Amino acid sequence: MKKWGGGVKMREKFQETNTMQDDPGKQLEFPLDCQFRIMAMANAENIPQDLQKVIDQHDLKSTPKKGNSTKKGTYQSWIVSGTIYSLESLRAVGADFSAIDGVKMVL
């Protein structure tokens, strides 16, 4: 079986072309209509209220919408849409969603 090579060269080429890694602000145009998908523990009762606090804090003018739950019912997804006006704001909103007790992942 032939082994595919070129790992180092491919990584170098990827880094040359991937400007998002260096400065995401160069690739994103603000204001940006953004959708966050938040994965949280399904049994965490505080999630909708805490998501709304972050939404209000960042003036996203949205309400959290319940998405799908996992097959075993362990996790529940939530969807939040809003307009983001800067890269700093995008990072702050993501960090604030991530800091909510019971949130496992923010995409």
C-alpha positions in Angstrom: 0.0 0.0 0.0 1.4 3.4 -1.0 1.6 5.9 1.8 0.7 9.5 1.0 3.5 11.8 1.8 4.2 15.5 1.9 2.8 16.3 5.3 5.3 19.1 6.1 5.0 20.6 2.6 1.2 20.4 2.6 1.1 22.0 6.1 3.4 24.9 4.9 1.3 25.4 1.8 -1.9 25.4 3.9 -0.4 28.0 6.3 0.6 30.2 3.4 -3.0 30.2 2.0 -4.9 30.2 5.3 -5.0 33.9 6.2 -7.8 33.2 8.6 -5.3 31.7 10.9 -3.2 34.9 10.9 -6.0 37.6 11.0 -9.6 36.5 10.7 -10.6 40.2 10.5 -9.0 40.3 7.0 -11.5 37.6 5.7 -14.6 38.7 7.5 -16.6 41.8 6.5 -18.5 43.6 9.3 -21.3 44.0 10.0 -21.7 40.3 9.9 -25.0 38.4 10.2 -23.9 35.5 12.4 -25.5 32.3 13.7 -24.2 30.7 16.8 -24.9 27.1 17.6 -24.6 26.3 21.3 -24.4 22.8 22.6 -25.4 22.5 26.3 -26.4 19.9 28.8 -30.0 19.0 28.2 -30.8 19.0 32.0 -29.4 22.5 32.6 -32.5 24.6 33.3 -30.7 27.9 33.2 -29.6 27.8 29.6 -32.4 29.8 27.9 -32.3 32.6 30.5 -28.5 32.8 30.5 -28.3 32.8 26.7 -30.9 35.7 26.7 -28.7 37.6 29.1 -25.7 37.4 26.8 -27.9 38.3 23.8 -29.2 41.4 25.6 -25.7 42.3 26.9 -24.4 42.3 23.3 -27.6 43.8 21.8 -28.1 40.9 19.3 -31.8 41.5 19.1 -32.6 37.8 19.1 -34.1 35.0 21.2 -32.5 31.6 21.7 -34.2 28.9 19.6 -34.1 25.3 20.7 -32.5 23.0 18.2 -31.9 19.3 18.1 -31.1 17.1 21.1 -28.7 14.2 21.0 -30.0 10.7 20.6 -29.6 9.8 24.2 -30.9 13.2 25.3 -27.7 14.3 27.0 -27.2 17.5 25.0 -29.5 20.1 23.6 -28.5 22.5 20.8 -29.5 26.2 20.8 -29.4 28.6 17.9 -28.8 32.3 18.3 -28.6 34.7 15.3 -27.6 38.3 15.4 -25.5 41.0 13.7 -21.9 41.4 14.8 -20.1 44.6 14.2 -16.4 43.8 14.9 -14.0 40.9 15.4 -13.6 41.8 19.0 -17.4 41.6 19.5 -17.5 38.2 17.7 -14.9 36.9 20.1 -16.6 38.4 23.2 -20.0 37.0 22.3 -18.5 33.5 21.8 -16.6 33.7 25.0 -19.7 34.8 27.0 -21.7 32.0 25.5 -18.9 29.5 26.4 -18.8 30.8 30.0 -22.4 29.8 30.7 -22.7 27.0 33.2 -23.8 23.9 31.3 -22.6 25.0 27.9 -20.2 22.5 26.4 -19.4 24.0 22.9 -20.1 27.1 20.9 -19.9 27.0 17.1 
